[in-house]
Amino acid sequence: MQSNTKIEFGTDGWRAVIGGDYTFENLKIVSQAVADYLGSGKKLAVGYDTRFMSERFAEVVSGVFRNNGIEVILSDRAIPTPALSFAVKNRHLDLGIMITASHNPPEYNGFKIKISSGGAAPPEVTGDIERRLGKTPIKETGGISGRIKKEDLTRDYIKFIRAYLDLKKAAKKRFKILVDVMYGSGDSFMLEILKGTNIKLEFIHQTINPSFGGISPEPIEKNLQELKLRVKKEKFDLGIALDGDADRIAAVAPGGIFIHPQKILGLLALHLHQDRGFRGGIVKTIAGTTMIDHITQFLKAKLYETPVGFKYISNLMETQDILVGGEEAGGMGVKGYIPERDGTMAGLLLLEMMVYRNKDILEILNETEKQFGRYYYLREDLHLDTRIEPKKENLPGELLGQKVTQVKDYDGIKLIFQDESWLMFRASGTEPIMRIYAEARSLARAKKLLEYCKDLIAKDAL
């Protein structure tokens, strides 16, 4: 039985438009391939988010696994992806499947695979599964009666995070926090985790709304205007935003100031090392801020750099001693937990940093930038008619008065200049999108670098 469409796993799972390529039939084909990869007699968990039909899609894939003799634990409610990852690791399961398209637009849904450690399936696993697509008939019947169990997959997740955090220290603090769950599956888990403290939590966009209010549930600044406004107007000490499946984070400081995830990674590294006494290396992607380099040097830690995609960070967290790892899109993973990103954990650790230092997040951020430098980080996604692959030979050796001192080309092309500013071109692996990045110590230079990137693409000079 062959699939009528090309199903491919990207940086984190397979994603497609509901009713287009994302159909019950294609979900069954993917599930059968996973079942063939896993084998009969194994155990897995299935979770789902708040997207349109996610619960029904989760039931369908669970049925395919059951019919292949695999024991299935199906979540009894919409949950964050990190809760599914934690359940896989904590219950010693063989695999986890999460029905989610994360931060993609409302018309999408997806299929994420988590391995036994709770981490993202590496390319060798997803590649093996892709090769099995459509090779065997879908098992529509048979299996083991009663082997799909609906259970709460969040209880142990909440218990673990409560134990990970220093709640005794937080108990008497009276910080006021506003959380935007962006209509996603992050829901009110923070409230349960902080039970017994005097931290005041309020939520926005907490209801289930499969259209996500008409925007993608992605915690980028343009999507967080209400959060910024309310943090400023109502004098909250911190604003936290989670994406659709709550594995990514952004933050807002008093005054409605957006805190880029790049800066959050640096703050988490400093907090875990200086306040909590943890040790280990720090991981950023090729598109990560230079501030992380300076923080890593100051902490005398080892710096790792990976291609874009948390699966690469996840792999390092499994094989190396890692304190914290993060990507520019807001995925953060920390030591002593699952080798995966978790927006809820990252947000609560920012709060914990405020508790330890008895300062609001803006004071902490200003002190950090004074010590390690303030960097202006810009990114833009250009939608093109056809894919463009940049070529090193077409790029300059000097730009805007600064010589290129290093070129990195293992994931896109990144030009690094004398003054530590840089620009980067990176083509999407699945869409005709060119992602362009620029960072500099002045906003004016960062903007000029980004404009230069756009001009090159417009002139087809790559």
C-alpha positions, 0 to 999 in steps of 0.5 A: 500500500503506497501513500498518495503524498510525500510524507516527510519529517522536518526539524521536529516531526511531520506537519501538513494542512488538515484535509490536504496532506494531513488526512486520516489515511496518511496518519494511518500510513505514518502510524503503520510505519512507526509500528513496523519500526517499533515492533509488536509487544512494545509500549508507547504513549500518545498525546495531543494538543488543542488543534482542530480534530487533534483528539480524534487524530490521536484516537485513530493513530492509537488504534493502528498501534493497538492493532499491531500488538503495541500497548498504548497509553492515550492522554485523557486530555490535551497536554503540552508536548513536554508532558508527553516526553516526560511520561515516555521517560518516566514510565520507561516506554519505548516511544511517544507520539504527539499530535501537534503542529506546535506553532504552525498556523491553525490549518496545520496539524502534525505528528511528533515522535519522542524516543525512550529518553523523552527526546526528539527522534533523531534523523536516523529514526525518522529516516528509517520510518520514512523508508517504511511508509506504505510498505505494509498494509495498515492493520485496521483490525485485530490487535489486543482488546483493551490495550488502549488505556486513557490516563492522566499523563500530567500528574507526574510531570507536575510533581517533577517540576514542583520538586525541581523548582525551589518552591520554599524560597518562592513561597513568600514572594508576591510577584505578579505574573501574566501568562499567555497560553495562546489558546494552546495546551499549556493551559493552567499547569503553572497554577498547579505547579505554584500551588502553595506559594504567594505568586499571583498568576493570571492567564489570557487566551486560555480557552480552547480555540482551534483558530487560535484567534486568527494568528499562529500560536507562535510566541513572537513579538508581533503576536504578543501585543495584548500580553505586552499591553497588559503587562505594562498597563497592569504592572505585572512583574513578568509576562510569559508566553507559550506556543501551541504545544507549550514547548517554546517560550517568550517573555515580557518585562515590566513596561511591556518590553519584549524579551527575545528567547536568545536573551532568555537562554543567557538568563537561564544559564546564569541562574542555573550556574550562579543561583542553583549551583549547577554545572555543564556545557551550554548549547546554542544553534548556529543562529544563536546570539553572540551574547551566549559566547560571552556568558559561556566564557565568563562561566568557564563552561564549554560552548556547543553549537548545532544546526537549527533544530532542537533535535540536535540539542536534544542529542547533545543533552543525552550524550554530554553534560549539558547545563542548558540548551536553547534555540532562537525560536524559544525552545529551552532544555535544562539539566536534570530533566528530559532532553527536550524543550519545555516552555513552562519549565523555562518560564518558571525558572525565569520566575525563580531567578527573580525570586533568588535575586529579589529583582524583577526581570527587567533589572536582571536583564539590564544588569546582564546586558551591561556585563555581557553586551547588548545585542540587537537580533533580527530575523525575517522570513522571506516567502519566495516563488522557488527555493534559493540556496546561497553560495559562499562565492557570491557573498562579500568579504567586507560589508558596511566597513567591517571585514568578514572574519569567519564564514560558517556554512554547515546549516545555511551561510553565516558571515561573521564580521570583525565587530562581532556582528553577523548576518545569515541566510538559511533556506527552509528545508520544506518550503520556499522560504529564505530565513535571514538573520542579523545581529549587531551591537547597534540596532541601526547596523543590524537593520542595515545587514538585514536590508542587505540580505533582502537586497541580495535576494531581490536581485537574485544575486545569491 
